[in-house]
Amino acid sequence: GPLATWPPASERRPLLLRALENGDIKDELFGALSLRGKRALCCTCHQLRALVQGCLRAPDLAVRIEDATFENAAYVGRLPHLVRLHVQGEREPLHVADLRRMTRINIANLSLEAALFAGAVLSGGEHTVRLSSGSLVALWPLRTRERLNLSSRDLKDPDLAVLLGALSLNRCLKELDLYDNPAPESSVLKAAMIAALPWALLRHHPFLQLAATGHPLHRIVVVPHRLVVEAQP
């Protein structure tokens, strides 16, 4: 009967896995999948995980505009074998090893998406970043200080995006002053800020309402000429 010809469980393979054994189909499918989709495939079975990780752990990785989330950027920043990151819309790839060797890095010409990924790559380093306004910001204080003043820096969205990687590593931050900056404007950056910051510091701030998620409450303290957002004790 039919049951007698059904292969044993040890020999059954997912249809997708069999399709991916065809090189043309594999290239076409991986090219159509978002980074989040590829990461999700790694959670299905060990055979698919092995196939997808071969793509994700290659020296070259391409990401699309819609891949620009903080979670994806943090993942890419941890990839051990990444040499060149190709961000959609950028003329040149980000050369990861070169970026990490530099002490001063000019990000003035990067798009928001490229800056978000670059910030994750640089997050643990001793770098100083030159922003689009020409001002310099060192990354190490963003990881270590309880109070940070980034007000009146003319921060634009890519500027703030490149700082998020370092800010996400700060476990003692209690106060962040972002008063009198154009950023954040993009919903992409607003969502990234909610994901990156390790406390609910900005959840109810007016310019983050679109990105608000279910974090614990915090309070906003307004003092003359400044806006200060503090973590709830």
N, C-alpha and C positions, 0 to 999 in steps of 0.2 A: 504494500500500500504506500501512499504518499509519505507516511511517517518513516517508513523504512529507508527511503532515499534521501531524507533530510540530513544534511551534514551535521556532525556533532558540534556542540557549542564551541569547542576549542578551535574549530575550523571556520566558524562563521565570522565574517568581517562586515563592518558597516558599509552600506552602499557608497557613501561618500568617500570612505577610505579606498575602496576599489577604484572609484573614479579618479582619485588623486594620484593613483599610480601611473596614469597617463600624463606625461609631462605637459602637453598642450593644455589639457583641462586644468591641471594644477596651476599653471601660470595664469590662466584666464581667471580662475576662481580667486586666487590670492590677490590678483590685481583689482578685483571688484570688491573684496572684503575690506571693511574698515579695520583699523588697528584694534578697536574694541572687539570686533567680530573674530579676529585672529586670536586674541587673548582668550575669548570665550571658548573657541574650539579646543584650546589647550586643556580645558576642564572636562572634556567629554570622555575621552578614553586615552590610554597611554600610546596607542598607535598614532592617533591624530596629533597628540601632543608632540610626539617625536618629529612628525612631518612639519608641523607649524613652527616648532622651535628652530628647526633648521633654517627657516626663513627669518624668524625674528632675531636669531643670534648670528646672522651673517654680518660681515664687515659693513655692508651697505643696507640702509633701511630707508624706505620712502614712506612719508606720512602725508595725509591729505588735510585740507582746511578743516574738515569736520572732525578730524582726529585731535584737534587742539583743545583738550581738556587737561586739567591738572593731573588727574589720575594717569592718563596716558603719558604725559610729560614725565612724571615721576618714574613710571615704569621704564621709559626709554633711557632716562638718566642713570638707571641701574644696570643697563645691558652691558655685560663684561667685554664683549668683542666688537662693539660698535666703533667704526672708524669714520664713516661719513653718513650724515643724516640729511636726506633730501626732503625739504619741506616744500610742499606745493606752492608755487608762486614765487619762490626764491630763485634767483639766477644761479647762485652757487650753493653747493651743499655746506652744511656746518661740519668742519673738520674737528672731530671731538678731541683728539689728542692735542692738536694745536691750541684749541680753546683752553684746555686745562693747563697748558704750559704757560700761557700768558698771565702776566700780573695785572696789566691794564687792558681792558677790552672795550672797544667802541661799539655800541649796539644801535647807534643812531639810525642806521639804514635798514634795520630788521623790521619785518612785519610783526604784528601782534602774535601770530601763530609761531613764527620762528623764535621770537623772544621768549615765549613761554617754554619751549623745549630747551633753548639755550640756558635759561635760568635753572632748569632742573639739572642739566649737565654740570653747571658751575656751582651748584648749591653748597657743596661742602668745601670749596676751595678758598684760598686766601686772595681773592681777586678784588680789583677795584674796577667798577663799571662806569664808563662815560655815557651819560644819558643824552637824549636828543637835545636838551637845552644846553649841553656842554658841562653841566655840573657832574661831580664825581661822587660815587657812593661806594664805600667799602662793604663787602658782603659779610665779613666776620662779625661786625657789631649787630647785624640783623639777626644773627643766630644766637646771640649771647645776652643782649641787654633787655632789661625789664621795661624800659621806656625809650621809645624811638620817635624822633621828630623829623618827619619828611614833608612838613608843610612848606608851601610857597616854593616848591622846586620846579614848577611848571611840568610836573610829571604827566606824560601822555600814556596811553594804554600800553604800548610796548615797553616803556620804561618800568611801569609798575609790574608788568608781567615777568620781566627778567629778574625782579627782586623776590618774587613769590617763592622760588625754590629755597632760598636761604631763610626767608621768614617762616616757612613751614617747619624748619628744624628747630625753631626757638620754642622751648618748653616753659619759659619763664616770663614771656611777654605779657605785660599788664596794661600797657598804654601805647597807642599808635596814633600819631597826629598826621592826618593827611589833608588838613585844611588848605584851601586855596590852590588846588591842583585841578587840571582838566580831567584827569583820570579818577575813577573808572567811568568810562562811557559805554563800552561794548558789553553786551550781555554775556559774551564769552569770558571776558575778564571778570565780571561780577561772579559768575558761577565758579571760576577758578579760585577766586579769593575765598569763597565759602569753603571749598574743598581743601585749600592749602593751609589756611590758618588753623592751628591746633586747638583753638577755643572758639566760642561763638562770639567773638569780639565785634563783628560787623553785621550780625544777622539782621538786625532791625534798622540799620542805617538806611535812610531814604534811597540812596542810589544803589542799594543791594536788594531791594524788595523783590525784583524778578528772580533772583537767585536764591531766595531764602529757603532753608530746609529746616528740619525739626531739631535744631540744636537748642540747648538750654538758654535761658534768657541772659542778657547782659544789660548794662545801663549805659546811656550816652550822657556825657557831661559836657555842657556847653559853657565855656568861659569866654570873657571878652576877647574878640579877635581870633579865637581859636575854636576848633572843634576837636574834642578828645573823646575817643571811644575806649571804654575801660571794660575789662572782664569783670563779671559778677564774682564777688568773693564767695 
